[in-house]
């Protein structure tokens, strides 16, 4: 386990959790549907960070998250959601 991977995984997880809390608070205040889509993006980042962390710290855990395949699919879903938010009026 390299320290860089641990730091990056922790940063992704903590930052996405913070942004998720902020975006859900904003949705609760303004009731804008775009904020729900943005919140779903942050949920995906949070899940990705948690799965990366589990893969780093649990030696006997099955490979839950392959950065090459599943990570790429999650990233594409995130990009599509962000694109849809920018297009929606």
C-alpha positions in Angstrom: 0.0 0.0 0.0 1.5 3.3 -1.1 0.9 6.4 0.9 0.0 8.4 -2.2 -3.0 6.0 -2.9 -4.2 6.4 0.7 -4.0 10.2 0.6 -5.7 10.4 -2.7 -8.5 8.0 -1.7 -9.0 9.9 1.6 -9.2 13.2 -0.2 -11.7 12.0 -2.8 -13.9 10.5 0.0 -13.8 13.5 2.4 -14.1 16.1 -0.3 -17.0 14.4 -2.1 -18.8 13.9 1.3 -18.5 17.6 2.0 -19.7 18.6 -1.4 -22.6 16.1 -1.1 -23.7 17.7 2.2 -23.5 21.2 0.7 -25.4 20.2 -2.4 -28.2 18.5 -0.5 -28.5 21.5 1.8 -28.8 23.7 -1.2 -31.5 21.4 -2.7 -33.4 21.5 0.5 -33.3 25.3 0.5 -34.0 26.0 -3.2 -35.8 22.8 -4.5 -34.0 22.9 -7.8 -33.9 19.6 -9.7 -30.4 20.3 -11.0 -29.1 20.2 -7.5 -30.4 16.6 -7.2 -28.4 15.6 -10.2 -25.3 17.3 -8.9 -25.9 15.5 -5.6 -26.0 12.2 -7.4 -22.7 13.0 -8.9 -21.2 13.6 -5.5 -22.7 10.3 -4.3 -21.0 8.5 -7.1 -17.7 10.1 -6.2 -18.3 9.2 -2.5 -19.0 5.5 -3.4 -15.9 5.5 -5.7 -13.7 6.8 -2.9 -15.1 4.3 -0.3 -14.6 1.4 -2.7 -11.0 2.6 -3.3 -10.4 2.8 0.4 -11.8 -0.6 1.1 -9.6 -2.0 -1.6 -6.5 -0.3 -0.1 -7.1 -1.3 3.6 -8.7 -4.7 3.4 -6.2 -7.2 2.1 -8.6 -10.2 1.9 -11.5 -8.3 0.3 -12.3 -9.3 -3.2 -11.4 -6.8 -5.9 -14.5 -4.6 -5.5 -13.3 -1.8 -7.6 -11.1 -2.1 -10.6 -9.9 1.4 -11.4 -9.5 0.5 -15.1 -13.0 -0.9 -15.9 -15.5 0.0 -13.2 -13.8 3.3 -12.5 -14.0 4.3 -16.1 -17.7 3.4 -16.2 -18.3 5.5 -13.1 -16.4 8.4 -14.5 -18.4 8.3 -17.8 -21.7 8.2 -15.8 -20.5 11.2 -13.8 -19.5 13.1 -16.9 -22.9 12.4 -18.6 -24.8 13.6 -15.5 -22.8 16.8 -15.4 -23.4 17.3 -19.1 -27.1 16.8 -18.7 -27.2 19.3 -15.8 -25.5 21.9 -18.0 -28.0 21.3 -20.9 -31.2 21.3 -18.8 -32.9 24.7 -18.6 
